[in-house]
Amino acid sequence: MSQTHSQTAAEAVGEALTADAAMQSRAELRTAARIIGILLMVIVLAVVIVALFGLPALNILALIATALVFAVLIAYAAGF
C-alpha cells in the first residue's frame, strides 16, 4: 500500500484493524484506533484486577460496567 502522506501510529493501527480503511477519513481512522486502544486497555486492566483480587473483583467490574451502560442509555435517550 503506497501512500504519499506520513501516517501517525493511530492511523496505522486503524488501517490495520478496520476492514473499510479505504472508505474512512483520517479522522475516522484516528477515532476508531483510539476506541480500540481504550477498549484493549480496559480489558487488560480487568484481567490484571481479576488476577490480583480474584473473582469477586470480576463482580465489582461487572456492576461498574452495568452502571456505565445504563448511564450511556440514559444519555442516548435524553438526546446527548
N, C-alpha and C positions, 0 to 999 in steps of 0.2 A: 504494500500500500504506500505509494509515493505521495507525499504531501509537501506543499511548498511552505506552509507555516509551521512554526515551532509549537509543540504540544506541551501542555502542563501535565503533571502527573495525574491529576484528576481526569483530564480529558483522555489520557491513555487508558486509564482504568475503565472509564465509561465506555470507550470504544470496544474494549476487550470483553466487557460484561453485558453489553446490551446488543441485541441482535439487529436492531434497526439504527445503527450508528450513522448510516448514510442519510437517514431521514431526519436526524436530530440536529438542532443547532448546537453551537459550542456551549451556550448557557445551559441547555437541557442536559448535555453530557456532564457538565460540572455538577449540576444538581443531582443527577442520577448517581454519580460517583460518590458524592457526599452522603446521600441517603444510604447507599450500600455500605460505605465505610462506617457510618454511625451504627447501622444495624449489626455489622460484624463486631464492632467494639462492644456493643451491648451484649451480644451472645457470648463473647469471650469473658466479659465481666461476670455474667451469670454463671458460667462454668467455673470460674475461679471462686466465686462466692459459695457455690454449692460444694466445691472441693474443700474449701476451708471450714464451712459450718455444717455441712451435711444436708439432708433432705428437708429439714424444717426451713432452711433458708429458701428452698425452692417454693414452698408455700407462701412465704412472705413476698418473694418476687412475683408470684402469680397474682397475689392480691394487689400489688402495686400496678402490674400490667393491666389488670381488670379496671382499676380506678382510672388509669390513663386512657384506656379505650372508651370508657364511659364519658370522660371529660371531652374527648375528641368528638364523640357522637353528639353530645350536648352542644358543643361549639358549632358543629355542622348544622344541626337542627336550628340553631339560632341565626345562622346565616354568615358566620365568620369564615 
